[in-house]
Amino acid sequence: MSPISSIAFQDWQAQQETNPEFIAAANEMEPGYQIARLRIQRGLTQAQLAEMVGTRQPTIARLENGSSVPSLSFLERIARALDARIELHVVPR
């Protein structure tokens, strides 16, 4: 069997960081990625986090996969449930 890929992850990531479409997609998904990472670190399922926040599992899934844009108040509820804080940055284009 041949390997799935012969490129190292770091090399792949470096290539992707020069791709404007990849950068835009990564920026859009960043909050979802951070929430998923913290949820997993805390040993929670999407359903468990949803219950803690007072919502349903599909809402958490959409947030994590970047297909929905959460309100700041919803992010605050999630941050409290994950024992985290929100940092907001406004940066030039």
Stockholm file with secondary structure:
# STOCKHOLM 1.0

chainA/1-93         MSPISSIAFQDWQAQQETNPEFIAAANEMEPGYQIARLRIQRGLTQAQLAEMVGTRQPTIARLENGSSVPSLSFLERIARALDARIELHVVPR
#=GR chainA/1-93 SS CCCSCSSCHHHHHHHHTTCHHHHHHHHHHHHHHHHHHHHHHTTCCHHHHHHHHTSCHHHHHHHHTTSSCCCHHHHHHHHHHTTCCCCCCCCCC
#=GC SS_cons        CCCSCSSCHHHHHHHHTTCHHHHHHHHHHHHHHHHHHHHHHTTCCHHHHHHHHTSCHHHHHHHHTTSSCCCHHHHHHHHHHTTCCCCCCCCCC
//
